[in-house]
Amino acid sequence: MNTALPTSIPAYLEHLRRSLAGADPALVHDALYDAEEYLRSELAENPGRSEAEVIAAVASSYGDPDEVADIYRDTEATVETALRAPPPPQRKSLAGRFFGVAADPRAYASLFYMVLALATGIFYFTWVVAGLSMSAGLAVLIIGIPFVILFFGSVRVLSLVEGRIVEVMLGERMPRRPLYSARGRSIWRRIGDMFSDPRTWSTMLYMLLMLPLGILYFSVAATLGSVALGFIAAPLALLPGIELNVWMFGIDLPAEAPWLLPLVSLAGVLLLFATLHLARGVGRLHGRFAKHLLVKSAQYA
């Protein structure tokens, strides 16, 4: 633990950032936000004290930057262990690993995210395109300035919402606090920071890309899922009273090759499990993609 405490809130936050070097960027984001929120609230409650005096007064209760970093690392590990779903049993055989995906809840959550991505992608794309278009159109008017500020603020809020969806459904650690900003700066400098922050623009890029990705995810999930379920149900065509057409390669299977129907059903089962594997893989890749564009780097200036 360092004996010399920082004498200002920015210095405290910079020290905390360095102490959390190598930690998950989302964890660093939350730690910096919480630390500044706490220190500035203490400063506001003690207007007669300087920042150095407030930091020294709360050091015994809140901790110095190194102690706070250790607490966040330990708490993160504890929370992740408590919230993580029990891992599916390890299977050594190829068949066990292939069919074992059915016991992984993350595969189903990722599949649902692929279906949901179409709706969120349309909403994000429409919001960004409409917001940028109206911002450009209103830029020459007085009302254009507050509109642009509100629009950029809404993008940050939507980034936090999407991050929560990604973390819950895809399992990728995302920020649980609003985007960090230096609240000691003037309102105009904070507005300037909003426009100059690369994450503001990368968030809008993510939202624009969510439309083609959402269409792709939904199409793949819906197509593979419906084909798999259709194949599985193919033998029902042999039951009396059920009119079910099963054509493959120009052959009416119930009428011309009924012995193929069980094989088609088996292929449907294999396709269904393969779809779950694909969904789980897509979920992992998309979680990393979302983190790259939505989470601010731990290297704060």
Secondary structure by P-SEA (a helix, b strand, c coil): ccccccccaaaaaaaaaaaaccccaaaaaaaaaaaaaaaaaaaaacccccaaaaaaaaccccccaaaaaaaaaaaaaaaaaaaccccccccccaaaaaacccccaaaaaaaaaaaaaaaaaaaaaaaaaaaaaaaaaaccccaaaaaaaaaaaaaaaaaaaaaaaaaaccccccccccccccccccaaaaaaaaaacaaaaaaaaaaaaaaaaaaaaaaaaaaaaaaaaaaaacccccccccbbbbbccccccccccccaaaaaaaaaaaaaaaaaaaaaaaaaaaaaaaaaccccccccc
